[in-house]
Amino acid sequence: MIAARRAPRGLELAAILAALTGAGLLMGSSLEVSSEYLLGDVICVLAGVFYAGYIILLGAVRSRMAPVPLLLVSTTASAPVALAIALAMGEVIVPHDWTPLIALAVSSQLVGQGLLIYSLRHFSSLVIGMALLAQPAIAALVGWLAFGETLGVADVAGMVLLAAALAMAKAGDGK
């Protein structure tokens, strides 16, 4: 809400607290299994937080700009940052096989980010941010379905809190 330049309203604050509590419950159960899994959960939550900030910042611009030009500006602005990070980490900049890079560019950037930017006209930044903060719950569900990981009471409670947070954010949505 700092980027939105206003304090969260009642239901918005409840949604944020529920989402953070739910994510904390999911991460807490990972810590019980092994601290190495906690890092992945923390990165997942950080990704959600950064995406939420990104969406909030683009929310005001989206009301004045069409999705395709906004996606072009956003991509153009982020490319030098991504390049600098890759260079600093010593990553290979020019790949031998361009197929994965092109597939990621189309699926993640064009489709994924394009749909996020398009959705800003239909949902508030908070709703989209809450949906992105649900990533730990989705990761836990995929782990359970695909890899047979066990979901404990705290995991299920965390997932329920994240779902409730999304419902509260949508209920408090002014759009």
VOBA-502811 format. One record per residue (C-alpha): residue number from 1; residue in one letter; chain; z, y, x. Coordinates in pm, 1 decimal. Layout:
! residues N
n|res|chain|Z|Y|X
NUM|A|A|Z|Y|X
...
***
This chain:
! residues 175
n|res|chain|Z|Y|X
1|M|A|0.0|0.0|0.0
2|I|A|22.4|226.0|304.5
3|A|A|-356.5|232.8|323.1
4|A|A|-373.7|307.9|-49.8
5|R|A|-140.5|607.5|10.4
6|R|A|99.4|521.9|-270.7
7|A|A|406.9|310.3|-324.2
8|P|A|358.3|-23.0|-500.1
9|R|A|436.7|-22.6|-871.7
10|G|A|687.1|-265.3|-1022.9
11|L|A|461.0|-564.1|-1088.1
12|E|A|267.6|-500.5|-766.2
13|L|A|589.6|-504.3|-563.2
14|A|A|699.8|-824.6|-736.6
15|A|A|361.3|-981.9|-656.4
16|I|A|384.5|-881.6|-289.8
17|L|A|739.9|-1017.2|-258.6
18|A|A|644.5|-1342.3|-435.2
19|A|A|342.4|-1387.5|-207.0
20|L|A|543.1|-1325.5|109.4
21|T|A|822.0|-1556.9|-8.4
22|G|A|570.6|-1827.0|-100.5
23|A|A|395.0|-1798.9|234.5
24|G|A|734.5|-1808.9|406.9
25|L|A|828.7|-2128.1|222.4
26|L|A|500.1|-2288.3|326.3
27|M|A|549.9|-2185.6|688.7
28|G|A|914.6|-2288.7|685.7
29|S|A|823.7|-2646.1|600.6
30|S|A|571.5|-2647.5|884.4
31|L|A|845.3|-2540.8|1124.3
32|E|A|1049.6|-2843.5|1018.8
33|V|A|765.7|-3078.4|1114.1
34|S|A|661.2|-2916.0|1439.1
35|S|A|659.1|-2566.1|1580.1
36|E|A|295.3|-2612.4|1686.9
37|Y|A|186.6|-2620.4|1319.8
38|L|A|374.3|-2298.1|1251.0
39|L|A|135.9|-2104.7|1475.7
40|G|A|-160.3|-2210.1|1262.2
41|D|A|22.1|-2103.3|946.1
42|V|A|115.5|-1767.4|1099.3
43|I|A|-247.0|-1709.8|1202.3
44|C|A|-354.0|-1798.0|848.5
45|V|A|-111.2|-1546.1|697.2
46|L|A|-216.1|-1282.5|952.7
47|A|A|-578.7|-1338.3|856.0
48|G|A|-484.3|-1280.7|493.4
49|V|A|-290.1|-966.0|579.0
50|F|A|-576.0|-825.7|788.1
51|Y|A|-827.6|-908.0|514.3
52|A|A|-601.8|-740.8|259.0
53|G|A|-590.7|-427.0|474.2
54|Y|A|-968.1|-441.2|515.7
55|I|A|-1018.9|-469.4|140.9
56|I|A|-775.0|-186.7|63.6
57|L|A|-951.1|40.6|310.1
58|L|A|-1291.1|-43.6|163.8
59|G|A|-1170.7|-10.2|-196.3
60|A|A|-1208.5|367.3|-212.7
61|V|A|-1541.4|360.5|-28.6
62|R|A|-1676.4|91.3|-262.9
63|S|A|-1644.6|324.3|-560.6
64|R|A|-1889.5|563.5|-390.4
65|M|A|-2119.9|321.5|-208.8
66|A|A|-2331.9|24.3|-312.9
67|P|A|-2229.9|-317.1|-174.0
68|V|A|-2525.3|-377.4|59.4
69|P|A|-2505.3|-45.5|248.5
70|L|A|-2126.3|-82.5|270.4
71|L|A|-2165.2|-433.3|411.3
72|L|A|-2413.9|-297.5|667.5
73|V|A|-2175.8|-18.0|773.1
74|S|A|-1877.7|-255.0|788.1
75|T|A|-2068.8|-512.8|993.1
76|T|A|-2209.9|-251.0|1228.3
77|A|A|-1865.0|-100.9|1284.9
78|S|A|-1697.5|-437.0|1348.3
79|A|A|-1961.0|-586.4|1580.4
80|P|A|-1861.3|-383.6|1889.4
81|V|A|-1494.9|-472.0|1831.5
82|A|A|-1579.5|-842.4|1804.8
83|L|A|-1793.2|-819.0|2119.0
84|A|A|-1513.2|-649.5|2313.7
85|I|A|-1263.4|-915.6|2206.2
86|A|A|-1503.3|-1196.5|2298.9
87|L|A|-1569.7|-1041.1|2639.7
88|A|A|-1196.6|-991.0|2700.8
89|M|A|-1133.1|-1356.6|2617.3
90|G|A|-1411.0|-1474.2|2846.5
91|E|A|-1613.2|-1626.8|2565.0
92|V|A|-1978.8|-1722.0|2603.7
93|I|A|-2171.9|-1433.2|2450.7
94|V|A|-2521.2|-1584.0|2441.6
95|P|A|-2500.5|-1937.7|2300.6
96|H|A|-2724.3|-2227.8|2401.4
97|D|A|-2767.0|-2328.4|2038.3
98|W|A|-2804.9|-2041.0|1790.7
99|T|A|-2775.2|-2261.5|1479.6
100|P|A|-2392.9|-2242.6|1439.2
101|L|A|-2394.7|-1869.1|1504.6
102|I|A|-2665.6|-1804.4|1246.8
103|A|A|-2494.7|-2034.2|994.4
104|L|A|-2164.4|-1849.5|1041.2
105|A|A|-2333.0|-1510.3|1019.4
106|V|A|-2502.0|-1597.6|691.5
107|S|A|-2214.0|-1788.1|528.1
108|S|A|-1920.6|-1583.7|650.4
109|Q|A|-2055.0|-1234.8|695.2
110|L|A|-2342.6|-1198.5|449.2
111|V|A|-2217.3|-1421.2|169.1
112|G|A|-1838.7|-1408.8|218.5
113|Q|A|-1794.5|-1043.3|306.4
114|G|A|-2075.4|-943.9|72.4
115|L|A|-1900.8|-1109.4|-222.7
116|L|A|-1569.5|-951.9|-125.1
117|I|A|-1725.5|-607.4|-117.4
118|Y|A|-1909.1|-673.2|-444.5
119|S|A|-1584.9|-788.6|-610.1
120|L|A|-1413.6|-456.7|-535.0
121|R|A|-1591.4|-307.0|-835.0
122|H|A|-1442.8|-576.1|-1061.1
123|F|A|-1093.2|-634.1|-919.2
124|S|A|-831.8|-415.5|-755.4
125|S|A|-767.9|-434.4|-384.0
126|L|A|-427.2|-586.9|-458.3
127|V|A|-576.8|-876.0|-656.4
128|I|A|-828.2|-949.1|-382.5
129|G|A|-559.6|-915.4|-115.4
130|M|A|-331.7|-1155.9|-302.9
131|A|A|-616.3|-1404.4|-335.4
132|L|A|-664.9|-1386.8|40.6
133|L|A|-290.5|-1421.4|104.1
134|A|A|-311.1|-1752.4|-81.8
135|Q|A|-476.2|-1906.0|224.7
136|P|A|-159.1|-2092.4|334.4
137|A|A|-137.9|-2258.2|-7.8
138|I|A|-502.2|-2358.4|9.6
139|A|A|-451.1|-2492.8|362.1
140|A|A|-152.0|-2699.2|244.2
141|L|A|-349.2|-2832.8|-52.4
142|V|A|-645.4|-2929.6|167.8
143|G|A|-405.6|-3094.6|412.6
144|W|A|-257.3|-3297.3|129.1
145|L|A|-592.1|-3394.3|-27.7
146|A|A|-801.7|-3449.2|285.0
147|F|A|-550.3|-3561.7|544.8
148|G|A|-271.2|-3720.1|344.2
149|E|A|-11.8|-3466.0|457.4
150|T|A|308.8|-3472.8|257.7
151|L|A|394.9|-3177.0|37.8
152|G|A|767.1|-3113.4|9.1
153|V|A|957.5|-2922.6|-256.7
154|A|A|939.6|-2603.4|-47.0
155|D|A|560.4|-2642.5|-12.0
156|V|A|511.5|-2679.8|-385.7
157|A|A|750.7|-2389.8|-454.8
158|G|A|557.8|-2175.5|-206.7
159|M|A|228.2|-2263.6|-370.6
160|V|A|370.4|-2182.6|-715.5
161|L|A|502.5|-1847.2|-587.4
162|L|A|162.5|-1762.2|-439.1
163|A|A|-10.1|-1851.3|-766.8
164|A|A|246.6|-1642.7|-958.0
165|A|A|186.3|-1353.8|-717.1
166|L|A|-184.9|-1365.1|-791.6
167|A|A|-115.5|-1374.6|-1167.8
168|M|A|126.3|-1079.9|-1139.5
169|A|A|-123.0|-881.3|-931.2
170|K|A|-392.9|-942.5|-1191.3
171|A|A|-156.0|-857.1|-1479.1
172|G|A|-62.1|-530.6|-1307.8
173|D|A|-425.3|-454.2|-1224.6
174|G|A|-534.2|-117.0|-1351.9
175|K|A|-904.6|-217.9|-1356.2
***
